[in-house]
Amino acid sequence: MPATIIDSHGIPAVAKAGAFLQQLLEHAETVKRTSSIEPPIIESNFDDLHGRMNDIYDDEPTADDSSDAKTARFAIIETAVRDTFKYLVSRASIDSPEFVKVWNLFDILSILSDSELCDPALLLWLVEELLDSQTVAGCRKVFDFLESRRERITAKHFKQKQLVILRTCNELLRRLSRALDPAFSGRVLIFMFQSFPLGDKSSVNLRGEYHTENVTTFDQTPAKVDGDGDKMDVDTDVSTPGDGSRRGRSNGVDAKKKALDPDVLYPIFWALQESFNQPKLLFEPSHFASFKSGLEATMATFLSIKLEQPPRIKERPDRPVEELNHTSKRKRQDSGDTLSSDFNPKYLTSRDLFKLEISDLTFRRNILIQALIIMEFLLALSPKAKEKLATVKAPNKSVMYTEKTLGEDEIKWVVEMKESIKSYLKLGPEGPHFCRLVETVLSRDKNWVRWKIENCPSIELPQLSPDLFVAARTKAGKLATTKRLRATPMGSLNLDFLGDDDEERAMKKLKDCHRYKIPALESYKRGIADDDFEIEMPTNSESKTAAIEGKASKAWRALRIASKTKLVAFDKIEDDDKIDVIFEELPAEKAEEDEEITNGDTVFPEDRRPIVVVDAGKHSSTSAGLAKQLYAHHPKTFTKVAVHVTRKPTEGEVNGKDFHFIDTQAFNMMRDGDQFLEFSEEGDDIHGTSRKVVDAIVDNDRVAVMEMTFEGAQQVKDNGYDARFIFIRPPAAEILEGQLKESGLSEEQVQQAVKAAAEATEHANSSSGFYEAVVDGEYRALETAIFGAEIGAEKAEAGAPNLSGEADGKKGEDGGDVAMDDAAPTS
């Protein structure tokens, strides 16, 4: 490119700057011999850029103010760069190999910007102009350059660049269609997210505006009665309404309506998209009622569709099978390779294709995910959810929707529908994993909504106060500093006597038996008692200090001696300052056979896998009572798994023993890290069973026992965790109802609990491979299910008391005292 094409604009320095850019571009072609965006040109490819740039301005007068001189220099180089840029863009299309000169020019500008030799935003100004002059396909290539250089562009002088980056990306998003170019739009949004800080408000939808332009159109005309022979025949395996409702109950989902014929469902189904597109329409009672009935009809129809076989197109007799198999493949090969036509997320709303669409599991999942999002939106309108937001000092009212509050009946319907959708998403291949993924994404999205309601507070942690920093540094220094050795190490004996001139007397002292024999344990008992007396009633501060040190030394020696003969007594030490228990006589040992049967502390089942004790419902306490008896009779064999909860501890609860009390943020981090075997989130009741806690118990040579409901056990099973599942059958419905009423539950809660218990029992009786055993609410039955029938026989022969609380001598027909479900497999 000849240098004369650069217009000097009457300023010699502009021509010199143009010639200088020409030299840099020519040198870049020798360094980078490819015609692609990669690899980038770096500063080390050029020599003495600062000195060569200063030569351009030698003949130009400089102002006294350095800022004015800098502005003049930036204007000179910008003029030359724009002329060069226009020339390159006008001579080569973005698809031609010659366009690599533009990429090289951009790399050179990035180097000059980082070196403060041109305006930091000059590169982005040119990129903005280039995007305006290109088609969407060309913009993709320009954006390829931006993505590959993002870290380099944003590393320096970001404050001068962030406004241009934001304007460029927003202008590009206005041009793109989120329906036709979803992937490209996502790339732009990700670029903005990666470029700007996490707490920046620039790209946050603070006003809660919805994408109302994405309208789904469908056929409003009634279904055809005649002429259906021209339609494509599809096997959708849509069952009868009665069969669909039965299948819904077997999956844990209640179908509220009968399955509709696809032609009848067609307008009702596609009308739901209006509510998905504009959720605020649900504030109108009439619209909410139509949405409710439409979603119920859709769920009922989805439940009636079999999941075992994928849909297939019937073969027409006049069409060869080979032609059917290769038609779609040939169409893909004949189609163009433009990215915009490869994928179209807009639904095909033709009435003729509706049967085929609803037969696709992926399609149904996409629709139900939209419904789940709306359910979360509606739950945010409940009085309980709004009560949580009352503590926000200056809320962003544009996303709080204070004009609408759901009633109790509406909230009940939303909760039930949400659970039905979640249960349905667990069906099919990889269903449980897919449902867990959706739940995790939605839970994180609720946190982002809360962040917007709070007007996007800073996510960064506040700086430490100087006092706190000094205290932390001092403490860390003490922990890291090597402690000085004692003049006489603790426990060592004085060897000064070896310096005695009388060798015979020194040798006699060396052979003294007190030097090499272990003292009796009782010898320390009196010394520790004297030290305790001195500590309680000290003569002075020095004597108290000496007594504390002396007691610590004697206690340490006594514990070392007791570890050889009385290690079992260590479990009874509750306070480190009180070790009197090691001086007491141990009780007489029982026979090995009696100890295993009556005490059970050292008896282990042959199968040491973790045990999941499944209760019939969250309001039932049958499994908890049996588990407590199991821990009491076998304290060294079984350990309860304490679940993680986000609430505060109540009176008497011990952190780490009863529950692990953590905050919501820590719980979310553990859930996102897939650390829970199961978790449940129902309002304020948020809990989860940590995999690490269970593994720690197993590593400590104990059998972990997890107490949970059927839903939690299903999650553990879905995660593929190797455990033993034992179901505790609830009492009769009348007895259970009376117990629940006595516990203070409302009538509605009682009926729901009774219904859940019946469904869980039905599932336990019908599932042959889920539970290892199904037992009655008796301790002996649970113990037999864990250890096997042998332990029950041994206890009967040894005359052991009936641990289940029954009268002695009460036996079954087979002579045993254990009630087991014959239909359930046993260990």
C-alpha positions in Angstrom: 0.0 0.0 0.0 1.7 3.3 -1.1 2.1 5.9 1.6 0.7 8.6 -0.6 -2.9 7.4 -0.1 -2.8 8.9 3.4 -4.2 12.4 3.3 -2.0 14.8 5.4 -5.0 17.1 6.1 -2.5 19.9 6.0 -0.5 18.5 8.9 2.9 16.9 8.1 2.8 14.8 11.2 -0.4 13.0 10.0 1.5 11.9 6.8 4.4 10.7 8.9 2.1 8.8 11.2 0.5 7.2 8.2 3.9 6.1 6.8 4.7 4.8 10.3 1.6 2.7 10.4 2.4 1.4 6.9 5.8 0.2 8.1 4.2 -1.5 11.1 1.6 -3.3 8.9 4.3 -4.5 6.5 6.4 -5.8 9.4 3.3 -7.6 10.8 2.8 -9.5 7.6 6.4 -10.9 7.9 5.7 -11.9 11.5 2.2 -13.3 11.0 1.9 -15.3 7.8 -1.6 -16.6 8.3 -4.8 -15.0 7.0 -6.8 -15.7 10.2 -7.4 -13.8 13.4 -4.9 -15.9 15.3 -2.1 -15.6 16.4 -2.2 -12.0 17.8 0.6 -9.5 17.2 2.4 -8.6 20.4 4.7 -5.7 21.4 7.8 -7.8 21.3 7.4 -8.1 17.5 8.3 -4.4 17.1 11.4 -2.5 18.1 11.5 0.9 19.9 7.8 1.9 19.4 8.2 4.9 21.8 11.2 6.3 20.0 9.8 5.9 16.5 6.5 7.5 17.6 8.3 10.5 19.1 10.0 11.1 15.7 6.6 11.8 14.2 6.0 14.8 16.4 9.5 16.4 16.2 8.4 19.0 13.7 5.1 19.8 15.5 4.9 22.6 18.0 4.0 21.4 21.5 1.9 23.3 24.0 3.1 24.2 27.4 0.4 22.1 29.0 1.3 18.4 28.8 -2.4 17.3 28.6 -2.9 19.5 25.6 0.2 18.1 24.0 -1.0 14.6 24.6 -4.4 15.4 23.2 -2.8 16.8 20.0 -0.7 13.7 19.6 -3.6 11.4 20.0 -5.6 13.4 17.4 -2.7 13.1 14.9 -2.4 9.3 15.3 -6.2 8.9 15.3 -6.5 10.8 12.0 -3.8 8.6 10.4 -5.4 5.4 11.8 -8.9 6.2 10.5 -7.6 7.0 7.1 -5.6 3.7 7.0 -8.7 1.8 8.4 -11.0 3.2 5.8 -8.6 2.3 3.0 -8.2 -1.3 4.2 -11.9 -1.9 4.7 -12.8 -0.4 1.3 -10.3 -2.7 -0.5 -11.1 -6.1 1.0 -14.2 -7.9 2.2 -14.3 -9.5 5.6 -14.2 -13.0 4.0 -11.1 -12.4 1.9 -7.6 -13.3 3.1 -6.5 -9.6 2.6 -8.7 -8.6 5.5 -6.0 -9.9 7.8 -4.5 -6.5 7.6 -7.4 -5.1 9.5 -6.9 -7.6 12.3 -3.2 -6.7 12.3 -4.1 -3.0 12.5 -6.3 -3.7 15.5 -3.5 -5.6 17.2 -1.2 -2.7 16.6 -3.7 -0.3 18.1 -4.0 -2.5 21.1 -0.3 -2.3 21.6 -0.2 1.5 21.2 -3.2 1.8 23.6 -1.5 -0.2 26.3 1.7 1.9 25.8 -0.4 5.1 26.1 0.7 6.2 22.5 -2.9 6.6 21.4 -6.4 7.0 22.8 -7.3 3.9 24.8 -10.7 3.7 23.2 -9.5 4.1 19.6 -9.5 0.4 18.8 -13.1 0.0 20.1 -14.3 3.0 18.1 -13.1 1.4 14.9 -14.6 -2.0 15.9 -17.9 -0.2 16.5 -17.7 1.4 13.0 -16.8 -2.0 11.5 -19.8 -3.7 13.1 -22.1 -1.1 11.8 -20.9 -1.7 8.2 -21.2 -5.5 8.3 -24.0 -8.0 8.0 -24.8 -10.3 10.9 -22.5 -13.0 9.4 -19.7 -10.4 9.2 -20.4 -9.3 12.8 -19.7 -12.8 13.9 -16.2 -12.7 12.6 -15.6 -9.3 14.2 -16.9 -10.7 17.4 -14.5 -13.6 17.0 -11.7 -11.1 17.2 -13.1 -9.3 20.2 -13.6 -12.6 22.1 -10.0 -13.7 21.3 -8.6 -10.4 22.6 -11.0 -9.8 25.5 -8.5 -10.2 28.3 -5.9 -8.1 26.5 -8.4 -5.3 25.7 -9.8 -5.1 29.2 -6.5 -5.5 31.1 -5.5 -1.8 30.9 -7.4 1.5 30.9 -10.7 -0.2 31.3 -12.4 2.9 32.6 -11.8 4.7 29.3 -13.1 1.7 27.4 -16.1 0.4 29.4 -18.6 2.9 28.0 -17.6 2.1 24.4 -17.8 -1.7 25.1 -21.3 -1.3 26.6 -22.5 0.8 23.7 -21.1 -1.5 21.1 -22.6 -4.6 22.6 -26.0 -3.0 23.2 -26.1 -1.8 19.6 -25.3 -5.2 18.4 -27.9 -6.8 20.5 -30.5 -4.4 19.1 -29.7 -5.6 15.6 -29.8 -9.3 16.5 -32.9 -11.4 16.9 -33.0 -13.4 20.0 -35.1 -15.9 18.2 -33.1 -16.3 15.0 -29.6 -15.6 16.5 -29.8 -16.9 20.1 -26.2 -18.3 20.1 -24.7 -15.0 18.9 -26.8 -13.0 21.3 -25.6 -15.3 24.1 -22.0 -14.7 23.1 -22.5 -11.0 23.3 -24.0 -11.2 26.7 -21.3 -13.5 28.0 -18.7 -11.1 26.6 -20.2 -8.3 28.6 -20.4 -10.5 31.7 -16.8 -11.4 31.4 -15.6 -7.9 30.7 -17.5 -6.0 33.4 -17.1 -6.6 37.2 -19.7 -9.0 38.8 -21.4 -6.2 40.7 -21.6 -3.7 37.8 -25.1 -2.5 37.1 -24.5 -1.6 33.5 -25.9 -4.8 32.0 -28.5 -5.6 34.7 -32.2 -5.6 33.8 -33.1 -3.4 36.8 -36.5 -2.5 35.6 -37.5 -6.1 35.1 -38.6 -5.6 31.4 -39.8 -8.7 29.6 -39.0 -9.7 26.0 -42.5 -9.0 24.8 -41.5 -9.0 21.1 -41.1 -12.8 21.2 -44.7 -13.6 20.3 -45.7 -17.2 19.4 -48.3 -17.3 16.7 -50.4 -20.4 16.1 -53.4 -21.5 14.1 -56.6 -19.9 15.6 -59.0 -21.7 13.3 -60.9 -24.7 14.6 -59.6 -28.2 14.0 -60.5 -29.9 10.7 -63.1 -32.6 10.7 -62.7 -34.0 7.2 -59.6 -34.4 5.1 -57.4 -35.7 7.8 -56.1 -38.3 5.5 -53.5 -35.9 4.1 -51.9 -35.4 7.5 -48.7 -37.3 8.6 -49.5 -40.4 10.6 -47.7 -40.4 13.9 -47.7 -43.0 16.6 -47.9 -40.9 19.8 -49.2 -43.7 22.1 -51.6 -41.4 23.8 -53.5 -43.5 26.3 -57.0 -43.2 27.5 -57.7 -40.6 30.1 -58.2 -43.2 32.8 -54.9 -44.8 32.0 -53.2 -41.5 32.0 -54.5 -40.6 35.5 -53.4 -43.9 36.8 -49.9 -43.5 35.4 -49.7 -40.1 36.9 -50.3 -41.4 40.3 -47.7 -44.1 39.9 -45.1 -41.4 39.2 -46.1 -39.4 42.2 -48.0 -36.8 40.2 -51.8 -36.2 40.4 -53.4 -35.5 37.0 -56.1 -33.0 37.9 -57.9 -33.2 34.5 -58.4 -35.8 31.8 -56.1 -35.9 28.9 -57.4 -34.0 26.0 -57.3 -34.9 22.3 -54.3 -33.1 20.6 -56.6 -31.1 18.4 -58.6 -29.9 21.4 -55.4 -29.2 23.4 -53.7 -27.4 20.5 -55.1 -23.8 21.1 -55.1 -24.2 24.9 -51.4 -25.3 24.9 -50.0 -22.6 22.7 -52.0 -19.9 24.5 -49.8 -20.6 27.5 -46.9 -19.0 25.7 -48.5 -15.6 26.2 -48.3 -16.0 30.0 -44.7 -17.3 29.7 -43.9 -14.2 27.6 -45.7 -11.6 29.8 -46.1 -13.0 33.4 -47.7 -9.8 34.6 -50.8 -10.7 32.7 -51.4 -13.3 35.4 -52.3 -10.5 37.8 -55.7 -10.4 36.1 -58.0 -13.0 37.7 -59.6 -14.1 34.4 -56.2 -14.6 32.7 -54.9 -16.5 35.8 -57.9 -18.8 35.7 -57.4 -19.6 32.0 -53.7 -20.1 32.6 -54.4 -22.5 35.5 -56.9 -24.6 33.5 -54.6 -24.7 30.4 -51.6 -25.8 32.4 -53.6 -28.5 34.2 -54.8 -29.8 30.8 -51.3 -29.8 29.5 -50.0 -31.7 32.5 -52.8 -34.3 32.2 -52.0 -34.9 28.5 -48.3 -35.1 29.2 -48.9 -37.7 31.9 -50.9 -39.8 29.4 -48.0 -40.1 27.0 -45.9 -43.2 27.4 -42.1 -42.8 28.0 -40.9 -46.2 27.1 -40.8 -45.8 23.3 -39.9 -42.8 21.2 -42.4 -41.6 18.6 -42.0 -43.1 15.1 -43.5 -42.2 11.8 -45.6 -44.9 10.1 -44.2 -46.2 6.9 -46.4 -45.7 3.9 -46.6 -48.6 1.6 -45.8 -46.6 -1.5 -42.5 -45.3 0.0 -39.4 -47.4 0.5 -37.9 -47.7 3.9 -34.5 -46.5 2.7 -36.0 -43.3 1.4 -37.5 -42.7 4.9 -34.2 -43.3 6.6 -32.2 -41.0 4.5 -34.5 -38.1 3.8 -33.6 -36.0 6.8 -29.9 -36.7 6.2 -30.1 -35.6 2.6 -31.9 -32.4 3.6 -29.2 -31.5 6.1 -26.5 -32.0 3.5 -28.3 -29.9 0.9 -29.0 -27.1 3.3 -26.7 -24.1 3.4 -24.0 -23.8 6.1 -25.0 -20.4 7.4 -25.1 -20.4 11.2 -28.3 -18.5 11.4 -30.3 -21.2 9.6 -28.9 -24.2 11.4 -31.0 -23.7 14.5 -34.2 -22.0 15.1 -35.5 -21.9 18.7 -39.0 -20.7 17.7 -41.5 -23.5 18.0 -43.2 -24.9 15.0 -46.8 -24.3 15.8 -48.4 -26.1 12.9 -51.5 -28.0 13.9 -50.3 -31.0 11.8 -47.1 -31.3 13.8 -48.6 -30.9 17.2 -49.0 -34.6 17.9 -45.4 -35.3 17.0 -44.1 -32.4 19.1 -45.9 -33.4 22.3 -44.6 -36.9 21.8 -41.0 -35.7 22.2 -39.7 -35.8 25.7 -37.3 -32.9 25.1 -40.1 -30.7 23.9 -42.2 -31.5 26.9 -39.3 -30.7 29.2 -38.7 -27.3 27.6 -42.4 -26.4 28.1 -42.3 -27.5 31.7 -39.2 -25.6 32.5 -41.0 -22.4 31.3 -43.9 -23.4 33.6 -41.5 -23.9 36.5 -40.1 -20.4 36.0 -43.6 -19.0 36.1 -44.3 -21.0 39.3 -41.3 -19.4 41.0 -42.5 -16.0 39.8 -45.9 -16.6 41.3 -44.5 -17.9 44.6 -42.6 -14.6 44.9 -46.0 -12.9 45.1 -47.0 -14.8 48.3 -47.3 -12.9 51.6 -44.5 -15.0 53.1 -42.1 -14.1 50.3 -43.0 -10.4 50.5 -42.5 -10.5 54.3 -38.9 -11.6 53.7 -38.4 -8.5 51.6 -39.7 -6.1 54.2 -36.3 -5.8 55.7 -34.8 -4.3 52.5 -34.2 -0.6 53.3 -34.3 0.8 49.7 -35.9 -1.8 47.5 -36.1 -1.7 43.8 -39.9 -1.7 43.5 -39.9 -2.2 39.7 -39.2 -5.9 40.3 -41.1 -6.4 43.5 -44.7 -6.3 42.0 -46.3 -4.9 45.1 -49.6 -4.5 43.3 -50.4 -8.2 43.4 -50.5 -10.7 46.3 -51.6 -14.3 45.9 -54.3 -15.8 48.1 -54.0 -19.1 50.0 -55.9 -21.1 47.4 -53.7 -19.7 44.6 -50.5 -20.4 46.6 -51.7 -24.0 47.3 -52.3 -24.6 43.6 -48.9 -23.2 42.6 -47.1 -25.4 45.1 -48.9 -28.5 44.0 -48.3 -27.8 40.4 -44.6 -27.1 41.0 -44.2 -30.4 42.7 -46.1 -32.2 39.9 -43.8 -30.6 37.3 -40.7 -31.5 39.3 -41.9 -35.1 39.6 -42.6 -35.3 35.9 -39.1 -33.9 35.0 -37.6 -36.8 36.9 -39.1 -39.3 34.5 -37.3 -40.6 31.4 -33.6 -41.0 30.8 -31.3 -39.0 33.1 -34.5 -37.5 34.6 -33.3 -37.1 38.2 -30.1 -35.5 37.1 -31.9 -33.2 34.8 -34.4 -32.2 37.5 -31.6 -31.5 40.0 -29.9 -29.3 37.4 -33.0 -27.3 36.8 -33.6 -26.9 40.5 -30.1 -25.6 41.1 -30.3 -23.1 38.3 -33.7 -21.8 39.5 -32.5 -21.5 43.1 -29.5 -19.4 42.0 -31.8 -17.3 39.8 -33.8 -16.4 42.9 -30.7 -15.1 44.6 -30.0 -12.9 41.6 -33.6 -11.5 41.7 -33.1 -10.8 45.4 -29.8 -9.0 44.5 -31.7 -6.8 42.0 -34.4 -6.0 44.5 -31.7 -4.8 46.9 -30.5 -2.4 44.2 -27.4 -4.5 43.3 -25.3 -4.0 46.5 -21.6 -4.5 46.2 -20.6 -8.2 46.0 -17.1 -7.5 47.1 -16.2 -8.2 50.7 -15.5 -5.0 52.8 -11.9 -4.2 53.6 -10.6 -5.4 56.9 -10.2 -2.8 59.7 -6.6 -2.1 60.8 -7.3 -3.5 64.2 -8.6 -6.8 62.9 -5.8 -7.1 60.4 -3.1 -6.5 63.1 -4.8 -9.0 65.4 -5.0 -11.7 62.7 -1.4 -11.1 61.7 -0.2 -11.3 65.3 -2.1 -14.6 65.9 -0.8 -16.1 62.7 2.7 -15.1 63.6 2.4 -16.8 67.0 1.2 -20.0 65.3 4.0 -20.0 62.8 6.8 -19.0 65.2 8.9 -21.9 66.6 8.5 -22.1 70.3 11.6 -21.9 72.5 12.7 -25.2 74.0 12.5 -25.7 77.7 15.7 -25.7 79.6 14.6 -29.1 80.9 12.2 -30.8 78.5 8.9 -31.9 80.1 9.2 -35.4 81.5 12.9 -35.7 81.3 15.0 -36.4 84.4 18.0 -34.4 85.6 21.4 -35.8 84.7 23.5 -33.4 86.6 24.6 -36.2 89.0 26.7 -37.7 86.2 29.1 -34.9 86.8 29.8 -36.1 90.4 33.4 -36.9 91.0 32.4 -40.1 92.8 31.8 -42.5 89.9 30.4 -45.2 92.1 27.8 -43.0 93.6 26.9 -41.6 90.2 26.5 -45.1 88.7 24.3 -46.0 91.7 22.0 -43.1 91.0 21.9 -44.0 87.3 20.7 -47.5 88.2 18.0 -46.3 90.4 14.7 -48.2 89.5 12.7 -45.0 89.5 14.6 -43.9 86.4 13.5 -46.7 84.1 10.4 -48.2 85.6 6.9 -46.9 84.7 5.3 -45.5 87.9 2.0 -46.8 89.1 -1.1 -45.1 87.8 -2.3 -44.5 91.4 0.8 -42.5 92.2 -0.5 -39.5 90.2 -4.0 -39.5 91.7 -2.9 -37.9 95.0 -0.7 -35.3 93.1 -3.5 -34.3 90.8 -5.9 -33.9 93.8 -3.3 -31.7 95.6 -2.9 -29.5 92.5 -6.7 -29.1 92.2 -6.9 -28.0 95.8 -4.1 -25.4 95.2 -5.9 -24.1 92.0 -9.2 -23.7 93.9 -7.6 -22.1 97.0 -4.2 -20.7 95.8 -1.7 -19.3 98.2 -0.6 -16.7 95.7 -0.7 -16.3 91.9 2.7 -18.0 91.5 1.6 -21.1 93.4 -1.6 -21.2 91.3 0.4 -21.0 88.0 2.8 -23.8 89.3 -0.2 -25.9 90.2 -1.8 -25.6 86.8 1.5 -26.6 85.1 2.0 -29.4 87.5 -1.5 -30.8 87.1 -1.1 -30.7 83.2 2.1 -32.6 83.5 0.7 -35.2 85.9 -2.5 -35.6 83.9 -0.5 -36.1 80.7 1.6 -38.8 82.3 -1.4 -40.5 83.8 -3.2 -40.6 80.5 -0.2 -42.2 78.8 0.0 -44.9 81.5 -3.8 -45.5 81.4 -3.7 -45.9 77.6 -2.0 -49.2 78.0 -4.6 -50.8 80.3 -7.7 -48.6 80.5 -8.1 -47.2 77.0 -11.9 -48.0 77.1 -12.3 -45.5 80.0 -11.2 -42.6 77.7 -14.7 -42.5 76.1 -16.1 -41.6 79.5 -13.9 -38.5 79.9 -16.2 -35.5 79.3 -13.9 -32.7 80.6 -10.2 -32.5 79.9 -9.6 -31.1 83.4 -11.4 -34.1 85.1 -9.8 -37.4 84.4 -10.8 -39.2 87.7 -12.5 -41.9 85.7 -9.2 -43.5 84.7 -8.4 -44.1 88.4 -11.6 -46.0 88.9 -11.8 -49.8 88.7 -13.3 -51.2 85.5 -16.5 -53.3 85.8 -16.1 -57.1 85.5 -16.1 -58.3 82.0 -19.0 -60.3 80.8 -18.8 -63.4 78.6 -18.1 -62.7 75.0 -21.4 -64.2 73.9 -23.5 -62.2 76.3 -21.7 -59.0 75.6 -22.4 -59.2 71.9 -26.1 -59.9 72.4 -27.0 -57.6 75.3 -24.6 -54.7 74.8 -24.1 -54.7 71.1 -21.4 -52.1 71.2 -18.9 -54.1 69.1 -21.4 -56.1 67.0 -21.3 -55.1 63.3 -23.6 -56.3 60.5 -22.1 -58.2 57.7 -23.1 -55.5 55.3 -21.5 -52.2 56.6 -22.9 -49.9 53.9 -24.7 -46.8 55.1 -28.3 -47.3 56.0 -31.2 -45.1 54.9 -34.2 -45.4 57.2 -37.2 -44.2 55.2 -40.2 -42.8 57.0 -43.7 -42.4 55.5 -43.7 -38.6 55.7 -42.0 -35.6 57.1 -44.5 -35.4 60.0 -44.0 -39.0 61.0 -41.6 -39.8 63.8 -41.6 -43.6 63.7 -38.2 -43.9 62.1 -36.7 -41.3 64.4 -37.8 -43.3 67.5 -36.5 -46.6 66.2 -33.2 -45.0 65.2 -32.7 -43.6 68.7 -33.1 -47.1 70.1 -30.6 -48.4 67.5 -28.0 -45.8 68.6 -28.7 -46.6 72.3 -28.2 -50.3 71.9 -25.3 -50.1 69.5 -23.5 -46.8 70.3 -20.2 -47.9 68.8 -21.7 -49.4 65.7 -24.2 -46.9 64.3 -23.9 -43.1 64.0 -26.6 -40.7 63.0 -25.9 -38.5 60.0 -26.6 -34.9 61.1 -28.1 -33.0 58.2 -27.2 -29.4 57.2 -30.0 -26.8 57.9 -30.2 -23.1 57.3 -32.2 -22.2 60.4 -30.9 -21.1 63.8 -30.5 -23.8 66.5 -33.3 -24.2 69.1 -32.8 -24.7 72.8 -31.0 -28.0 73.5 -29.8 -28.6 69.9 -26.1 -29.1 69.5 -24.3 -28.0 66.3 -22.6 -31.0 64.7 -24.6 -33.6 66.7 -28.2 -32.8 66.0 -27.8 -30.7 62.9 -25.1 -28.7 61.1 -26.3 -25.1 61.2 -25.1 -23.0 58.3 -26.2 -19.9 56.5 -28.1 -19.9 53.1 -25.0 -18.8 51.2 -22.9 -21.7 52.4 -25.8 -24.1 51.7 -26.1 -22.8 48.1 -22.3 -23.2 47.6 -22.5 -26.8 48.9 -25.5 -27.6 46.7 -23.8 -26.1 43.6 -20.7 -28.2 44.3 -22.9 -31.3 44.3 -22.0 -32.1 47.9 -25.5 -33.2 49.0 -26.8 -36.7 48.5 -30.3 -35.2 48.9 -31.7 -31.8 49.7 -35.1 -30.2 50.1 -36.2 -26.6 49.9 -39.7 -25.8 51.1 -40.0 -22.2 52.3 -37.8 -21.8 55.4 -37.3 -25.6 55.7 -34.0 -26.0 53.8 -31.9 -29.0 54.6 -29.5 -31.4 52.9 -27.5 -34.6 53.7 -23.8 -34.0 53.0 -21.9 -36.7 51.2 -18.7 -35.8 53.2 -20.4 -36.3 56.5 -21.5 -39.8 55.6 -18.1 -40.7 54.2 -16.4 -39.4 57.4 -18.6 -41.7 59.5 -17.7 -44.7 57.3 -14.0 -43.8 57.4 -14.3 -43.8 61.2 -15.3 -47.5 61.1 -19.0 -46.8 61.9 -22.2 -47.5 60.1 -23.8 -44.3 59.0 -27.6 -44.1 59.5 -29.6 -41.5 57.5 -33.2 -40.7 58.5 -35.3 -39.2 55.7 -38.6 -39.3 53.8 -39.3 -41.2 50.6 -38.4 -38.1 48.4 -35.0 -37.8 50.0 -34.3 -41.5 49.6 -35.3 -41.3 46.0 -32.7 -38.6 45.5 -30.0 -40.7 47.2 -31.0 -43.6 44.9 -30.9 -41.4 41.8 -27.5 -40.2 42.7 -26.3 -43.8 42.5 -25.0 -43.8 46.2 -24.5 -47.3 47.4 -26.6 -47.7 50.6 -29.2 -50.0 52.2 -32.8 -48.7 52.1 -35.2 -49.8 54.8 -38.8 -48.6 54.8 -40.6 -48.2 58.1 -44.3 -49.0 57.6 -46.5 -46.4 59.3 -49.4 -47.4 61.6 -52.9 -47.7 60.4 -54.5 -44.6 58.9 -56.8 -44.0 61.9 -53.9 -44.4 64.4 -51.6 -42.1 62.4 -54.3 -39.5 62.0 -54.9 -39.4 65.8 -51.1 -39.1 66.4 -50.8 -36.3 64.0 -53.7 -34.4 65.5 -52.2 -34.8 69.0 -48.9 -33.2 67.6 -50.8 -30.0 66.9 -51.0 -30.1 63.1 -53.9 -28.5 61.3 -56.6 -30.7 59.7 -55.3 -29.9 56.2 -51.7 -30.9 57.2 -53.0 -34.1 58.8 -54.9 -35.1 55.7 -51.9 -34.4 53.5 -49.6 -36.4 55.8 -52.0 -39.4 55.8 -52.2 -39.3 52.0 -48.4 -39.0 51.7 -48.0 -42.0 54.0 -50.4 -44.1 52.0 -48.6 -43.3 48.8 -45.2 -44.0 50.3 -46.5 -47.4 51.6 -48.0 -48.3 48.3 -44.7 -47.5 46.6 -42.8 -49.6 49.1 -45.1 -52.6 48.6 -45.0 -52.3 44.8 -41.2 -51.6 44.4 -39.4 -54.9 44.4 -35.8 -53.5 44.0 -35.9 -50.2 45.8 -36.0 -51.3 49.5 -33.9 -54.0 51.1 -36.6 -54.5 53.7 -40.0 -53.2 54.7 -40.6 -53.5 58.4 -43.3 -52.6 61.0 -42.7 -49.8 63.5 -40.9 -52.1 66.0 -37.3 -51.9 67.0 -36.7 -55.7 66.9 -37.9 -55.7 63.3 -35.5 -53.0 62.3 -32.6 -54.7 64.1 -33.3 -58.0 62.4 -33.5 -56.3 59.0 -30.0 -54.8 59.6 -28.2 -57.7 61.2 -30.2 -60.6 59.8 -32.4 -63.2 61.5 -29.5 -64.7 63.4 -29.2 -61.9 66.0 -32.9 -62.3 66.9 -32.4 -66.0 67.5 -29.3 -65.4 69.6 -31.1 -62.9 71.8 -34.0 -65.3 72.2 -31.6 -68.1 73.3 -29.7 -65.8 75.7 -32.9 -64.6 77.3 -32.3 -61.0 76.3 -35.0 -58.5 77.0 -37.4 -57.6 74.3 -36.0 -54.3 73.0 -39.2 -53.3 71.2 -41.0 -52.9 74.5 -43.3 -55.9 74.0 -44.1 -58.4 76.8 -41.7 -61.3 77.1 -42.8 -64.5 75.5 -44.8 -62.8 72.8 -43.8 -64.6 69.7 -44.9 -65.0 66.1 -46.2 -68.1 64.4 -42.7 -69.1 63.4 -41.4 -68.8 67.0 -39.6 -65.5 66.3 -40.3 -62.1 67.6 -39.7 -60.1 64.5 -42.3 -58.8 62.1 -41.0 -58.6 58.5 -42.7 -58.0 55.2 -42.7 -61.2 53.3 -42.8 -59.4 50.0 -39.8 -57.3 50.7 -36.3 -58.8 50.1 -34.2 -59.1 53.2 -30.5 -59.0 53.9 
